Amino acid sequence: MRHTPPNHPQFYVTAPQDCPYLENNVERKLFTALYGSNSRRLNNSLSKQGFRRSQNVLYRPSCSNCNACMSARIPSIELKLSKSQKRIIRKNKDIVRVISPPIATDPQYELFKNYINKRHANGGMSDMDSEDFTSMIEETNVDSKLIEYYAKKSGALKLISFSLIDILDDGISMVYSVFDPELKERSLGTYMILDHNKLATEMNLKFVYLGYWVEGSTKMDYKKRFNPLEVFTNDRWVCASKAGFNKSTSENEPREKISVPIYLPAEQ
């Protein structure tokens, strides 16, 4: 018997698990699969509604009594560079950017493992092997690219950072980024976001989607250094400085579902 996928995406909710950003909280995610000819339109539509892609799945937080985790983006042409950001750009003027298809390589995997071991040794990706890494990079049925950054070392160009991105109809979505943790003086994490914003303007795209921002989370503080920063909350994009959030602090509090409507792309 041949299985025919449904015409409209099916949404599911994960079981509760510990929140990686806020202590004493649990998280749940709403998710749907990407498949077939509708994948790009669905990725475009749901990315504008706070969803993120991981391989062939789109997801966003669906937590009871908490909306602290908000999707963030930079309006590309409106970005105002700080003095420190201008210094970071000047410091890295020797870096060469290369745009490639989403194909995993050994140098990428080596850099990824070094980054994970030094920066996220206890995280959920610490046990990924080369096959898992290849799946993360190559399992995509949307318009994805690898942005690689090279700098000269001992006379030869060496890979020092890269990011997996999706090209949306209104912006660049930074799916996952890696950089050499030994090159702290370069501030590569910040540089990559600044260069992706430059790439967005070169491509006449309005936004750079950064993933989630949680006010009060030290892991997320770096994102508020980009001005202006917009976040998706209560079914709309607003300036991060004006966004309010609510987080549960007690297991005994009523846990009513916080939800907003989801708008699906029209059939074509």
Secondary structure as the mmCIF struct_conf table of DSSP 4:
data_model
#
loop_
_struct_conf.conf_type_id
_struct_conf.id
_struct_conf.beg_label_comp_id
_struct_conf.beg_label_asym_id
_struct_conf.beg_label_seq_id
_struct_conf.end_label_comp_id
_struct_conf.end_label_asym_id
_struct_conf.end_label_seq_id
BEND BEND1 ASN A 7 HIS A 8
STRN STRN1 TYR A 12 VAL A 13
HELX_LH_PP_P HELX_LH_PP_P1 THR A 14 PRO A 16
STRN STRN2 GLN A 17 ASP A 18
BEND BEND2 PRO A 20 LEU A 22
TURN_TY1_P TURN_TY1_P1 GLU A 23 ASN A 24
STRN STRN3 VAL A 26 GLU A 27
STRN STRN4 LYS A 29 ALA A 33
HELX_RH_3T_P HELX_RH_3T_P1 GLY A 36 ASN A 38
HELX_RH_AL_P HELX_RH_AL_P1 SER A 39 SER A 47
TURN_TY1_P TURN_TY1_P2 LYS A 48 GLY A 50
STRN STRN5 ARG A 52 SER A 54
TURN_TY1_P TURN_TY1_P3 GLN A 55 ASN A 56
STRN STRN6 VAL A 57 PRO A 61
STRN STRN7 SER A 64 SER A 64
TURN_TY1_P TURN_TY1_P4 ASN A 65 ASN A 65
STRN STRN8 CYS A 69 PRO A 75
HELX_RH_3T_P HELX_RH_3T_P2 SER A 76 GLU A 78
STRN STRN9 LYS A 80 LYS A 80
HELX_RH_AL_P HELX_RH_AL_P2 LYS A 83 LYS A 91
TURN_TY1_P TURN_TY1_P5 ASN A 92 ASP A 94
STRN STRN10 VAL A 96 SER A 100
BEND BEND3 PRO A 102 PRO A 102
HELX_RH_AL_P HELX_RH_AL_P3 ASP A 106 ARG A 119
TURN_TY1_P TURN_TY1_P6 ALA A 121 ASN A 122
BEND BEND4 GLY A 123 GLY A 123
TURN_TY1_P TURN_TY1_P7 GLY A 124 ASP A 127
HELX_RH_AL_P HELX_RH_AL_P4 SER A 130 GLU A 138
BEND BEND5 ASN A 141 VAL A 142
STRN STRN11 SER A 144 LYS A 153
TURN_TY1_P TURN_TY1_P8 SER A 154 GLY A 155
STRN STRN12 ALA A 156 ILE A 167
BEND BEND6 ASP A 169 ASP A 170
STRN STRN13 GLY A 171 PHE A 179
TURN_TY1_P TURN_TY1_P9 PRO A 181 GLU A 182
HELX_RH_3T_P HELX_RH_3T_P3 LYS A 184 ARG A 186
HELX_RH_AL_P HELX_RH_AL_P5 LEU A 188 GLU A 202
TURN_TY1_P TURN_TY1_P10 MET A 203 ASN A 204
STRN STRN14 PHE A 207 VAL A 214
TURN_TY1_P TURN_TY1_P11 GLU A 215 GLY A 216
TURN_TY1_P TURN_TY1_P12 THR A 218 MET A 220
HELX_RH_3T_P HELX_RH_3T_P4 ASP A 221 ARG A 225
BEND BEND7 PHE A 226 PHE A 226
STRN STRN15 ASN A 227 ASN A 227
BEND BEND8 PRO A 228 PRO A 228
STRN STRN16 GLU A 230 THR A 233
TURN_TY1_P TURN_TY1_P13 ASN A 234 ASP A 235
STRN STRN17 ARG A 236 CYS A 239
HELX_RH_3T_P HELX_RH_3T_P5 ALA A 240 LYS A 242
TURN_TY1_P TURN_TY1_P14 GLU A 251 ASN A 252
BEND BEND9 GLU A 253 GLU A 253
HELX_LH_PP_P HELX_LH_PP_P2 GLU A 256 GLU A 256
STRN STRN18 LYS A 257 LYS A 257
HELX_LH_PP_P HELX_LH_PP_P3 ILE A 258 ILE A 258
HELX_LH_PP_P HELX_LH_PP_P4 TYR A 263 GLU A 267
#
